[in-house]
Amino acid sequence: MRGNRLKFLSLWAINDTLNLVELNEQLDDIRSAGMSGVIFHPRFYPNEPAYMSETYLNIVSELILYAKSVEMEFWIYDENGWPSGTAGGEVLARRPESECQWLEWVPGEGEEGRIVFGSKSAVSSFDRGATDTFLAFTHEGYRKGLTAEAFDYVTGFFADEVAFLDGHGITVKTGAVPWDKRFAKLYHEKYGESIEPLLQLLFTEDEGYERVRVRYWEMLTDALIEGFYEPISTWCATHGKRFTAHLKGEENPFFQLSYSGSCFQVLKGIESPMIDALERYPGNNFYPRILHSVAIQQGRSDCFAEAMGGGGWGVSPESFTNYVMWLAGHGINQFIFHLNQYKLKTQAIQDWPPSMPSHMTWKDAFPALLQSVQEKAALLPDLTGKPQLLIVTPTRGIMAAFNPLDSMQMNEHNGSNVPDSKSGERSSKLLQLVEECHEAGLHYELSEERVIGEDGIITEGKLRIGFREYDCVLMAEGCRWDGGDMVDKLSLAGIKVLSADDWRSAFPERQLSGNEIAEVSSNPEQTEWIVDAPQNNQVFIEFAVTANGCLQAEFPLERPERLEGLSIFLHDPVKEIWINGQLLAIEVKQVVGGFTVPIPDELIQSNTTLQVRVVPLEVGQSCPVAFIQGGFAVKSLSPYVLRDERQWMTKGPFVLLTTMPERLDGTDLISSGFPYAGLPVRAAKTVRIVEGSGSSFIRFTGVIADAVQVWLSGKELGWCWGPDWKLPLPSEMSAGTYKLELLLYPSTFNVYGPHRHVDGDRYLTSPDQYRGVKNFADRPDAPEQTLGKYSHFVKWGIAGDVELVTASI
């Protein structure tokens, strides 16, 4: 057995009024894209109809039954927004006495200092009563408010990023630590001593500090589980629903500590454990393997990843494939893609993009892309087989050395910039050890000291954790044990125990399989590429805000007497639109993603500029994303220069060219007039294939696009993308002359940006990057104002040849 059968789900962001016809249509689109189901996620939901009202639940019931009729899984995200636990403010409204507490260390003179307590009105994730209220409103609300058939069909519930305190944590931001008025009693009952005199040891290294810190953070972990996760899990099990949840701060054990204590402890109680795998490029090989390890130790058949949130509009089929295969290689078999926007408003464009699959330029390639990923995943090693070793994470060792003030330098998004403190070093060395084992090709799984000590069963030659057995254990540096030396216990039982210094000697060097694919290629006789100009184009309207809050922009026109059939496309409604001083009668034509308003030809043809003035609605989007669309090319009045190997950039301004060329310079479609284009461009050439070529693939060189759709003499061959740019040829193909046609799809970044961000298309895109506010999604040395003078565009074009490839193994 090799690999896993993967399942793909869409985190469906419901950000507009519920319209059953539109919801059903989009559900059909998501299904057609190859997805197996959706997670229904009220997100920036306008409360029309009111969240969890009778009308709301009636519409959702009908939607669920439609999902049932088309055989789509239907999960429910358990919150109106995020993180989970507040019921969109209803819990606090019903329990106004709720509060979150913390304690912090205030230094004094010399080495003196004192503990200070703080609190705020908020829902605490430690408060079982608050969770019961949340369950009563949300989960019970769905159970009782949906029709019986609809509720019966619901697959399960999804909880999001519940951490210490109010689901957000406090330590990384302020250096304080969570507290609850019940902790003093809990600590005394468990350990037989008072915690109040010991609290300073969380910040100072006086006698006994390591013991106190371990006990404190394990107590918090247990309180989080008992206060939130356990009641949710019990409710789901009672009512026959699956339960999935991911934590905050999973990427390394130092990061985990400040938000959830131990991921190992929390995840093992979740029926379908999940991680939050953000950004666009693969991360470290520690935290996805935690998920697989916990799931298989607990006998779970599935483990989930919420994937690619904030990966940016520049996500391509190539980066998508690499990311999914990285996670699938760690045994993850359920993928929830963050996220698909119900309505692509301006806010949605900027809301931790991308919106997949509905709003990518290459969305038509999704079925082929998912099928390709399935085929690749089927060839992965089978991680259900016997592991070679268990790596022990020093969770307690990290807790023992953890000073909350050290964590404040860390990136709160992905846990990077871990300090070089004792605790931070133990975490970083563990990650390095995992990377070395991964690079060595070892089948490793993960656990921690507490799991082994409390759940592990040591038998002759084996350490059993749940449903898994290990005969080789690798101790990371800093492990800390209660009740004797675990190394001796394991060794005396005949279990091989390795250290971080000597593990390599136990495993031979990895050998290549010898199954590498050999390829022989040839170039057929062929003509040059002919690239046709599309009939329609667009240019992004970069508004300037006037003193009275209006929006203005201006484009120079070349030979305006020939411009006709233009329109303005907006992703949000507005109050007024003025073109060259004339107020338009807004006869809105609603289309996918927004609204189109025609521009009368006479307002353009007598002017050398196109002046746009927009008056926003008093309540609504203050600066909507908008485009001018029509049959023109777009020229920059300053040159395009290289930003990096993927991007061009230019200062502009942009001119609308009336005369669109019949043939384009296909090597660079950006400077040829299509920097903001979202539609594909057709390229064609003639190829002559000689008899006896024996070719099994056709491969393209010099393609610069997100995806390509291919036809050979009118027969569709399918889709391809980087890095291979290769498709199988029909087996019946004979010698002859063929017309080869390609549709070249541009990067979605070129449409939605943020174009003016100093780095252009980054691997991580946050809402603040559209506003130019430096945040944790930016590089550390980025300027405080991150919107610059240059507009950025991902390269697009075709310059190479066609190869016929014979593949052999």
Sequence and secondary structure as in RCSB ss.txt:
>XXXX:A:sequence
MRGNRLKFLSLWAINDTLNLVELNEQLDDIRSAGMSGVIFHPRFYPNEPAYMSETYLNIVSELILYAKSVEMEFW
IYDENGWPSGTAGGEVLARRPESECQWLEWVPGEGEEGRIVFGSKSAVSSFDRGATDTFLAFTHEGYRKGLTAEA
FDYVTGFFADEVAFLDGHGITVKTGAVPWDKRFAKLYHEKYGESIEPLLQLLFTEDEGYERVRVRYWEMLTDALI
EGFYEPISTWCATHGKRFTAHLKGEENPFFQLSYSGSCFQVLKGIESPMIDALERYPGNNFYPRILHSVAIQQGR
SDCFAEAMGGGGWGVSPESFTNYVMWLAGHGINQFIFHLNQYKLKTQAIQDWPPSMPSHMTWKDAFPALLQSVQE
KAALLPDLTGKPQLLIVTPTRGIMAAFNPLDSMQMNEHNGSNVPDSKSGERSSKLLQLVEECHEAGLHYELSEER
VIGEDGIITEGKLRIGFREYDCVLMAEGCRWDGGDMVDKLSLAGIKVLSADDWRSAFPERQLSGNEIAEVSSNPE
QTEWIVDAPQNNQVFIEFAVTANGCLQAEFPLERPERLEGLSIFLHDPVKEIWINGQLLAIEVKQVVGGFTVPIP
DELIQSNTTLQVRVVPLEVGQSCPVAFIQGGFAVKSLSPYVLRDERQWMTKGPFVLLTTMPERLDGTDLISSGFP
YAGLPVRAAKTVRIVEGSGSSFIRFTGVIADAVQVWLSGKELGWCWGPDWKLPLPSEMSAGTYKLELLLYPSTFN
VYGPHRHVDGDRYLTSPDQYRGVKNFADRPDAPEQTLGKYSHFVKWGIAGDVELVTASI
>XXXX:A:secstr
  S   EEEEEEEE S   HHHHHHHHHHHHHTT  EEEEEE S   SS TTSHHHHHHHHHHHHHHHHTT EEE
EESSSSSSTTSGGGHHHHH TT  EEEEEEEE STT EEEEEEEESS  TT HHHHHHHIIIIIHHHHHHS HHH
HHH  EEEEE   TTTTT SHHHHS EEE TTHHHHHHHHHSS SGGGGGGGTS  TTHHHHHHHHHHHHHHHHI
IIIIHHHHHHHHHTT EEEEE S  SSHHHHHHHHS HHHHHTTSSEEEEEE SSS   SSHHHHHHHHHHHTT 
S  EEEE TT  TT  HHHHHHHHHHHHTTT  EEEEEEEESS  HHHHTSSS  TTTT TTGGGHHHHHHHHHH
HHTTS  TTS  SEEEEE HHHHHHH  GGGGGGS TTT  S  SSHHHHHHHHHHHHHHHHHHTT  EEEEEHH
HHHHH EEETTEEEETTEEESEEEE TT   SSS HHHHHHHTT EEEETTTGGGGS      S   EEEEE  E
E   EEE  S EEEE   EE TTS EEEEEEEESGGG  S EEEESS  SEEEETTEE     EEETTEEEEE  
THHHHT SEEEEEEE  SSS SS  EEEEES EEEESS  EESSSSEEEE   EEEESS  SEE TT TTTTT T
T  S EEEEEEEEE TT    EEEESSEESSEEEEEETTEEEEEE TTT EEE  TT  SEEEEEEEEEE  THH
HH  TTBTTSS S   HHHHHTB  TTS TTS SB B S EEEE  EE   EEEEEEE 
